[in-house]
Amino acid sequence: MIQKLKQSRDISIGENLKRLRNEAQMTQEQVVAQLQLRNLPTSRSSYSQIESGTYNIRIGELIALVEIFHTDYNTIFNGLNDEE
């Protein structure tokens, strides 16, 4: 069973992931290649949707992105608030 985190327009980690990717000076293609090296079949289109908040990210992808961006979960979830 694959577990996913549901994103919505109001609550999305996409902007944080995009910022982290840019800070790492990586392209979406490079991130996807790193995910694929970790046996996580992800397309650039899917990754683009993760950053735009329209794709429900798999837990495995989230764990891998923490490693790829050398960050922590607090940074990825920073600024999210569902009380708006």
Secondary structure, 3 states (H helix, E strand, C coil): CCCEECCCCCCCCHHHHHHHHHHCCCCHHHHHHHHHHCCCCCCHHHHHHHHHCCCCEEHHHHHHHHHHCCCCHHHHCCCCCCCC
